[in-house]
Amino acid sequence: MAKKKLRVAFIGAGGIAGAHMRYLKDMEDVELVAASDVVAQSVESRCEEFGIGEAFTDYKKMLKSVKPDAVSVCTPNGLHAPCSIAALNAGAHVIVEKPLAMNAREGQKMLDAAKKNRRKLVIGFQYRYDSKTTFIKNAVDKGQMGKVLYARVHALRRRGIPNWGVFGRKDLQGGGPMIDIGVHALEMTHFVMGSPKPVAASGSTYTYLGDKKSDVVSQWPNWDYKTYTVEDLAVGMIRFDNGATLHLEASFAAHIEKNAWNFTIMGEKGGASWDPPGLFSDENNYMVNTEPNWLPNSDAFGAKMRNFVDHVLYNRPTMAPGAHGLMVQKMLDGIYESAAKGKEVTIK
Ligand SMILES: NC(=O)c1ccc[n+]([C@@H]2O[C@H](COP(=O)([O-])OP(=O)(O)OC[C@H]3O[C@@H](n4cnc5c(N)ncnc54)[C@H](O)[C@@H]3O)[C@@H](O)[C@H]2O)c1
């Protein structure tokens, strides 16, 4: 008997949709049935590239006409909630790219729509599938750190303001580096810590460079500084209900020695760093650093796409449920709200 295939459609056919399509196309239990994008040329060329059945410029028409089993939402952040909710209401399971939404209010509506329609909602967090992350998560879960007290998280670019898409538009993205790249480092750290409940946030955001013309030679020059309304640098601190704290720094542009993409956790019995991966503990009266002899060169993005299909088709557990996306979103919201108010805020 022929294997059941998951019929997947796409909303948004830009950069990251190409990665979703590439991985899903190679899976024998998946069929790419349709894709939509407001830019006809983008969706048509993606459909040709990946042999996708039908191209649409209106995702609502696509959902109605194709009735996909699952939808991958790869639009700018401002459309994550309406597109995901429309797909869930049309009876499809959803994988939505990070961040979950523009804010937690929208994110909650997405979770409610999934529950109401009894469909699965997965957040496209891939860093938790990285073997460096699972190496540390395993040690935390086995109790090697004791109680995790503190995490220091970095997603810092010295000069890396995206010069494509709408990443400088607060109205379409919800924010800048904190919501765009801070979210990656935050999601993996929070996952390693056991996904504790955030209860308070404080933070500051600064815009000093992205909204001005710059002649500095960099990897991605000539971003659209005239429409740039997001922060260049954001810093924040989160308190959790178990007493742990987390400090996060994220930048598109910061005057630092070099880019930094890492987390360090400190516990009562041990600590760990993500890159290079290492565990720090006391053994036989000596302070010992442990590094893995070998880690698989994990394809975290491929693992996230495979896990989504396994979760939907075979009911296997997901490491990235929508609820985790919502907790991360509440932390991001809290940092932005605190920065606007100039004081610590409560996370509900
Ligand atoms: N997981 C990751 O590593 C990763 C990496 C990059 C981007 N992302 C996320 O993916 C999302 C998209 O980012 P991108 O880099 O692909 O941006 P992009 O600008 O390349 O693509 C977005 C696409 O959405 C389309 N679009 C806009 N409105 C639409 C609508 N109403 N219906 C259908 N399509 C519409 C745009 O025309 C564009 O083609 C963002 O939320 C971003 O945060 C995730």
The ligand as a Gaussian input file, in Angstrom:
#p B3LYP/6-31G(d) Opt

LIG

0 1
 N       14.590000      30.049000      11.243000
 C       15.463000      30.825000      10.652000
 O       16.665000      30.607000      10.713000
 C       14.990000      32.019000       9.869000
 C       15.873000      32.653000       8.988000
 C       15.396000      33.732000       8.237000
 C       14.091000      34.180000       8.410000
 N       13.260000      33.567000       9.304000
 C       11.871000      34.052000       9.507000
 O       11.128000      33.756000       8.329000
 C       10.207000      34.822000       8.059000
 C       10.443000      35.304000       6.634000
 O       11.780000      35.744000       6.498000
 P       12.528000      35.694000       5.083000
 O       13.958000      35.888000       5.380000
 O       12.096000      34.511000       4.310000
 O       11.944000      37.047000       4.450000
 P       11.713000      37.342000       2.913000
 O       11.443000      38.795000       2.840000
 O       12.799000      36.734000       2.106000
 O       10.359000      36.513000       2.563000
 C        9.087000      36.856000       3.032000
 C        8.118000      36.601000       1.884000
 O        6.760000      36.774000       2.348000
 C        6.047000      37.338000       1.267000
 N        4.778000      37.909000       1.700000
 C        4.530000      39.134000       2.206000
 N        3.203000      39.271000       2.425000
 C        2.610000      38.106000       2.061000
 C        1.251000      37.635000       2.037000
 N        0.224000      38.390000       2.464000
 N        1.001000      36.393000       1.570000
 C        2.016000      35.612000       1.114000
 N        3.324000      35.998000       1.101000
 C        3.597000      37.237000       1.585000
 C        7.020000      38.355000       0.690000
 O        6.631000      38.771000      -0.612000
 C        8.318000      37.571000       0.714000
 O        8.518000      36.842000      -0.484000
 C       10.435000      35.880000       9.127000
 O        9.467000      35.747000      10.122000
 C       11.811000      35.554000       9.699000
 O       11.921000      35.888000      11.065000
 C       13.697000      32.479000      10.006000

